[in-house]
Amino acid sequence: MTRPASFWALSSRCFLVIGLALAFSSCSSTDDKLPILGQRQAVTKLVDGKPVTDSSYQTIPDFAFVSQYGDTVTAKTLDGKVYVADFFFTSCPTICPKMKVQLKRVYEKFKGNSNVMMLSHTIDPAHDSVPVLKEFADNLGIAGRQWLFVTGDREKIYDIGQNSYMVTAQADSTAPGGVVHSGAFILVDKAKHIRGIYDGTTEAGVDKLMADIDRLLAEYKS
């Protein structure tokens, strides 16, 4: 079967991102703390009235999306939480069903843990309205606010996916369903730093994610 160009572009990017995450992890094998991924950014602050420029790791910026319950979800909603982010759409005919089966494993393992959340962004907001997301969550057996499914402005979702979470999320008329996205799960710490990127379509990838969530939670206890 001939694959569309978008398939190979997405696959290449997924392997590159996951490979980079593994490379960062291997570099820190002597330290039990997870690495911080992403580029360092120049930050200028006033110290004693004088501007001082320092560098810090990129963080997930503020955002405003709408959850399956119809309320606004912002970065503040995730304050004090370790969370897993992903990008999907409810009518996805390819990798999304596998991803949701795997992410539900994470949900079940950490269910009731107030320090852990999941945030799934639809990349097809024209179809995935609040009622559609609520029905989707209900069908998965998800209740409460530990796993939020969010919709919003399409371009803002694409932008935060590609420029902040470092994954592919964009429209593509040649792709199944008309959109193309990464199958990655992104682990974010309480300071909004990315601490790991995992293959969300495989059991092995998600086993590693769950082990790393435990490692990350342990950092806050030490």
N, C-alpha and C positions, 0 to 999 in steps of 0.2 A: 504494500500500500504506500502511495506517495504522500509524504507528510508536507503540510504547508510550510512555507519559510518561517512563519511565526512560531511554529512548533519547535523548530531547531533553534531559533533565536532564544525562545523561552528556556529550552532545555540547557543551552549553553550558559545562560545567565544563572539558572538555578544551581548548576554544578559549580560555577565559579564562586557564587556566594557561599554555598555550603562548604566548598573547598577552602575558601578563605577562613571561614569559621573554624574548620578543623586545624588549619595552619596556626591560627592564633592560639588554639587550645594546646597544640603540641608544644608551642613556644613557652607555655606556662606550666609545663608538666611538673616542675618542682614546687609549684605553689598551688595549694588546694583551692585558692580563689579562682573563680571564672574570670577570663579576660574581659576587657571592655572593648567592644568592636566599634568600628567607624572612625572617621577622620577627627583629628583634633581641630578645634576652632579657636580663633583669636577672640578673647573677651577683654574689653576695656572697662575698668572700674575706677572709681575715685577713692584714693587712699590719702588721708590727711589733706584733702582738697586738690590732690594732683592725680591726673589720669595715669593708671598703671595697666599695661597690657600683658595678659597672661594667656596661656592656652589651656583649653579643657576639652574633654571628649564631647562629641555631639550628643545632644539629648533629643528626645521626642518633643516637638513643640506643642504648644497649646492647640486645641482643636475643639470643634463643637459639632457633634453628630447627634442623631436621634435613635434611641434604643427601641427594642421590640415593645416596650411599654409606653412609648410615645413621649418620654421625657428627654431632656437634653443631657448628653454625656460629654464631659470635657476632660482635659488632662487631670484636672483636680479630682475628678471622680476616682482616678486611679492612685491618688496620693497615698503613700504609705503601703502600697501594694506591689507585690511581684506579679507580673501578668504576662500572658501569652497572647500575642496578636497574630491574626491571619487575615487573608483576603479570599473571598469566595463569592458565589452567587447561587441563589436557591435553585435555579433551573440548569445549573452546570451539568453537562452530560459526560464530563471526563473525570477529573481528579477530585472534585469537591466531595462526592460521597465517601471516598476513602479518607479524605482529610477529616470529615466530621466524625466518622467512626473512631479515628485515632484521637481526635481532640476530646471526644467524650470519655476516652480512657483517662485522660488527664483530669477532666472534670470529676470523674468518679473517685479517682485517687485522692484528690485534694478537696473534695466536697466538704463544706463546713469549715474549711480553714480560712479564717478572715484575712489572712495575709496574701492569698492567691486569688487572682481573677483571670478570666479569659475575655478577649475582645475580638469579635469577628466582624470585619467590615465587608459589606456587600459592594461589589464593583458594578452592579447592575441596578442602581437605585431607581431607574425608571420603572422597573418591574417589582423590585423588592421594597414594597411599601411597609409601613409599620405593621398592618395586619398580616401581610405575607410573612414577615420575619417572626411575628408572634406565633403564627401557625407552624412555621418551620421549627421554632424552638420547642413548641409543645409536642410536635411529632417526634422530636429527639428525646423527649422526656426531661427537658430542662426547665427548672422552676427557680424562682428567686433571681437575685441580681449578681450571682457570682460569675455567670457567663452572659455577657451582653452581646447582642447582635445589632449592629448599627448601620444606619443609612444616612444619606445627606447629599450635598452637592457632589456630583460625579467627579469634577475636576479636582476638587479638594481631596477627595478620597484617593484619586490616582496620584496626586502630588505627594501626599504624606506616605503613601506606599513606596513610591520610587525614590523620593528624596530624603525620607526620614527612616523608614523601616528597611530600606535597601533591598526591596523586592520588586518584581515586575507586576504592574497593574495598569492595564490600558485597553482601550477599544481596539479591536482588530476584526474587520469584516471577514477575513479568511479563516478565523479561528472558530472552533465549535462553540455555538452560543453567542458569537459576535464579540467576545471579550477574551483577553488572554491575561493569565495571572500566574504567579509563582505558587508552588505547592509547599512553601516554607512556613514553619511556625517560628515566630521571633520571641525570644525571652527577654523581657525588659525588667530592670530592677527598680527599686523604690526611688532612685534618683533619675529615672527615665533614661538610663543608659541601656544600650543593647548589649546583652551578655552572652547571647548564643543564637544561632540560626540552624534549624533542623529540617530534615526531610519529613514533612507532615503526611506523606503518603505511605510510609512504611512503619512497621511495628518497631524495627530496630532504631529508627530515627527518633521515634517518640519515647522509647525506653530511655534513650540518652537524654532527651529533654526532661523527663520526669526525674531522672537521677540528678540532673543539673539544677532543677528547681530545689531539690533537697539541699544541694551544696550551697545554692544561693541563700536559702533561708538560714542555713547554718552560719553564714557570714554575719547575719544580723544578731545572732545569739552570742558571738564571740566577743 
